[in-house]
Amino acid sequence: MKERPNLLFLMTDEQRYDAAGWVNRQVHTPALDRMAEEAVCFSRAYTTNPSCIPARAAIFTGRYPSQCGVPGFVSSLPKKETTFMKYLQEGGYYTAVIGKQHFWRSEIERGYDYEDIVDEHFPPEIITKELADGEFGLPANKTVSDRVSSYVEFLADSGFTRGSQLFREINSKGIYEFTGEEKYHVDAYIGDRGREWLEKSCPDDRPWFLTLSFPGPHMPFDGIGLPDEEVYGEMELTLPGTELSDLFHKPPHYLDIAKKFGSLDLKNHTSPDGLTPDEIRLMKKAYYANMTLIDRKIGQVIEFLKKKGLYDNTLILFTSDHGDFMGDFGVATKAQYCSEALMRIPFLLKPPFSGFKGRREDSFISSVEIAATCLTAAGIAVPDTMMGRSLTQFYEDGAKEIWPDVYMEARDIRAIRDEHYKLIYYQNRSYGEFYDLQNDPEEKYNLWDDPLLQERKYELMKRLLDRMIDLGEGGKTVWNIGAPVI
């Protein structure tokens, strides 16, 4: 019988598609770049949702946010849902997690044998155990020790009682300087804990699954002050080709985020500011330096796997939950938008065997397929309720199931894109978004009302409706025995 592979799921938070070295040479990620040389590098990978909690719920369940009941940030997984980690656990895998999960207030059985969940990116201003009832608190029936992460305890035990002992705010746009020793940064902590688990707790009598999930490079952007900042020196980081005034061509809720970063003249549809070029470059430097720290920690984990002879038989997935505007349109952060900057994510898949020559794959994929991929690799049947396509087919011989488009959600927004166009539909609204991505990859020009493109828009709208019908529970059930086929 073929030995079942170990599964390592590496994840970041709020990392754009182009915030990786194999995509953008201005970003220094040598460890991941080396892994890309022996992995499938997906160039059209998309998240299901532009927000942490629903995007992660879709990953955990293999079901879109609208299917698993987590449409927005303040949502929690219903108890009836089952995670793919639970299926792995029942199938004989030892399952572990270290780092960010964002189950929020879900009481679902998560499916881990070992848990060290750290949802914080930024330590609270007062680091005490009384904070257990705060934003990251768990249900009240848990003990205080259940509600405080190991990272907060580590900081408190090290004498840090205020977050300001480790961070200094540089400006009001979310850029911070990390002033402490590297080991106190949350991403360094997560990486070190991951390697420690592999060294001391990794089972050798059965296959294992480990989620190693970094809270960075999520805002606040705190890479300034890390040793990795030096990599970027005086590098002239590239500026986006968009500005704040471009948001006037989009649905009105885009102006909500615009107001946070600049002044608006709604009457004349002008915007004199937004993030300045210097602010964008400093923000990118902080963001990229944080990503480089994460890459170093991932490199240490990979080197340990190689040293112990575990690397070849380990399937490694690397991705992020969603992206960030990161200066596009003169703004930063993420919100309820299906923009490319938020929805397109980096994605690597390293097969569980040696000798694979890395390659680029342009087929559309979604992060909702991670569940089926892990279960298939583990030799465990994929439940009918999950999105069933496994990405393992992209490193195996044989025919591939190719998607002609990719589907996305953001609460009451639905979106679909194909090789050429992208359509974003708003429930109960007369407006929407429609982009010609071949000629306008930055999504500057909203063509929703363009009279010359209404037929194209209709074609994509029809495909969007088809996808939404397919996602309904029991959608393939026959109408009745002997009923005529439509």
Secondary structure, 3 states (H helix, E strand, C coil): CCCCCEEEEEEECCCCCCCCCCCCCCCCCHHHHHHHCCCEEECCEECCCCCHHHHHHHHHHCCCHHHHCCCCCCCCCCCCCCCHHHHHHHCCCEEEEEECCCCCCCCCCCCCCEEEECCCCCCCCECCHHHHHCCCCCCCCCCHHHHCCHHHHHHHHCCCCEHHHCEEECCCCCEEEECCCHHHCHHHHHHHHHHHHHHHCCCCCCCEEEEEECCCCCCCEEEECCHHHHHCCCCCCCCCCCCHHHHHHCCCCHHHHHCCCCCCECCCCECCCCCCHHHHHHHHHHHHHHHHHHHHHHHHHHHHHHHCCCCCCEEEEEEECCCCCCCHHHCCCCCCCCCHHHHEECEEEECCCCCCCCEEECCCEEHHHHHHHHHHHCCCCCCCCCCCCCHHHHCCCCCCCCCCEEEEEECCEEEEEECCEEEEEECCCCCEEEEECCCCCCCCCCCCCCHHHHHHHHHHHHHHHHHHHHCCCCCCCCCCCCCCCC
